[in-house]
Amino acid sequence: MTHRRLLPPIDADQRGLTLIEILVAFTILTIAGLGLFSIGSTSTTENTRNIDQIAAAALASAKLEDLRNTSYGALTNVTNQADPNNPLTAGGAGGGIFTRTWTIADTTISGVSTSAKTLSVTVEWTNGGPITMSTMVVNPSQVVSGVTSGFPTASIKSMEQTQ
């Protein structure tokens, strides 16, 4: 019985890879793979943080609008008033990761005799925050009709006339 070789004979300069060469190549590929994994993990973490930050800004903006739409006389001074639904979800319902507080304070505007209030809303969340948004509202009964100069950051509410 004759045996035939299926592969041609190996010359001295056609050697295969040694075990050390294979281990070095495997190590380099592992380090490169871990680097890519780290980039993906960091990207996911930053994405989550940005989503939470956007939700916190939306919660702060919604409460600030709510306060701005409250009649001036009903805006009583408070400091760090907590939302009764805390902790909030991104949609404003209870049971989430966000904590919303607000402050209403009397404000003096330099050179203007009109009374004003500063409204500030702060939203904090687990592993992030805080975000604070503020605005100023003036007493509409003390504003001369059509005169809004001197109030570049103020919200001038419509005049409420009583008889």
C-alpha atoms as one frame of an Amber mdcrd trajectory, in Angstrom:
protein
   0.000   0.000   0.000   1.404   3.359  -1.020   0.754   6.542   0.814   0.406
   9.739  -1.104   0.996  13.100   0.446  -1.914  15.466   0.031   0.170  18.496
   0.829   3.414  19.478  -0.797   6.536  19.246   1.358   7.296  22.326   3.520
  10.490  24.153   2.748  12.551  25.721   5.517  11.351  29.220   4.546   7.652
  28.190   4.558   7.301  27.668   8.269   3.996  28.322  10.083   3.416  30.741
  12.958   4.944  29.971  16.297   2.944  29.881  19.483   4.492  33.158  20.651
   3.530  34.923  17.414  -0.045  33.699  17.811  -0.176  34.894  21.444   1.186
  38.341  20.512  -1.390  38.684  17.721  -4.177  37.558  20.076  -3.044  40.088
  22.722  -3.035  42.945  20.195  -6.515  42.018  18.964  -7.790  41.754  22.563
  -6.473  45.226  23.447  -8.049  46.688  20.305 -11.362  44.960  21.105 -11.355
  46.258  24.677 -10.739  49.769  23.369 -13.766  49.530  21.095 -15.859  48.124
  23.932 -14.798  51.038  26.152 -15.812  53.561  23.482 -19.222  51.898  23.124
 -19.756  51.820  26.879 -18.799  55.495  27.273 -21.065  56.441  24.383 -24.027
  54.653  25.977 -23.391  56.328  29.348 -23.167  59.789  27.770 -26.320  59.143
  25.738 -28.243  58.277  28.901 -26.869  61.360  30.666 -27.931  63.591  27.768
 -31.432  62.090  27.700 -31.769  62.719  31.445 -30.506  66.280  31.033 -33.056
  66.998  28.297 -35.857  65.551  30.461 -34.718  67.662  33.434 -34.713  70.807
  31.284 -38.227  69.990  30.063 -39.457  69.487  33.646 -37.908  72.802  34.724
 -39.332  74.624  31.715 -42.832  73.207  32.280 -42.894  74.337  35.921 -41.481
  77.749  35.023 -44.258  78.195  32.458 -46.801  77.092  35.062 -45.495  79.716
  37.482 -45.408  82.402  34.771 -49.061  81.695  33.972 -50.045  82.155  37.616
 -51.537  85.581  38.371 -48.983  87.934  39.891 -50.950  88.301  43.131 -50.982
  84.534  43.662 -47.167  84.270  43.460 -46.217  84.062  47.130 -42.579  83.984
  48.138 -41.259  80.459  48.757 -37.779  78.993  49.006 -37.007  75.545  47.628
 -40.647  74.498  47.447 -40.623  70.774  46.632 -42.937  69.315  44.013 -45.524
  67.149  45.804 -44.987  64.367  43.233 -41.207  64.073  43.829 -39.433  62.008
  42.656 -40.711  62.621  39.127 -40.506  60.709  35.870 -39.496  62.504  32.678
 -43.204  63.038  31.995 -43.822  64.671  35.382 -45.569  61.747  37.104 -44.405
  60.381  40.441 -41.960  57.526  40.823 -38.994  58.670  38.715 -35.431  59.866
  39.245 -36.004  63.661  39.119 -36.519  66.054  42.042 -38.021  69.478  41.221
 -38.020  72.515  43.514 -38.784  76.182  42.932 -38.191  79.531  44.552 -40.252
  82.700  44.226 -38.618  85.858  45.580 -39.302  89.594  45.492 -36.871  91.378
  43.200 -35.853  94.995  42.917 -35.120  96.251  39.421 -32.556  99.021  39.477
 -34.024 102.340  38.352 -37.591 101.013  38.053 -40.289 101.452  40.672 -42.321
  98.420  39.545 -42.419  95.425  41.869 -41.152  92.173  40.404 -40.546  88.571
  41.348 -37.805  86.184  40.320 -38.991  82.660  39.574 -36.364  79.891  39.704
 -36.919  76.185  39.115 -34.242  73.580  39.868 -34.355  69.951  38.761 -31.878
  67.395  40.084 -31.709  63.723  39.240 -29.939  60.556  40.196 -26.332  60.695
  38.944 -26.735  64.164  37.456 -27.907  67.714  37.683 -28.857  70.193  38.796
 -30.430  72.317  36.094 -31.802  75.696  37.143 -33.979  77.986  35.005 -35.016
  81.461  36.095 -37.099  84.320  34.830 -38.530  87.548  36.186 -42.138  88.712
  36.162 -43.340  92.199  36.969 -46.561  93.327  38.545 -48.736  94.102  35.511
 -50.856  96.619  37.440 -47.757  98.796  37.889 -46.609  98.730  34.273 -47.553
 101.688  32.101 -49.362 100.411  29.034 -46.988  99.814  26.136 -43.820 100.493
  28.149 -41.633  97.428  28.376 -38.191  99.014  28.084 -36.041  98.347  31.118
 -37.408  94.794  31.342 -35.311  92.880  28.815 -35.487  89.611  30.778 -38.906
  90.108  32.289 -42.197  88.565  31.366 -44.808  91.317  31.145 -48.176  89.802
  31.905 -51.284  91.240  30.343 -53.047  93.960  32.272 -55.907  92.772  34.439
 -58.521  95.463  34.882 -60.883  95.412  37.797 -63.897  97.668  38.212
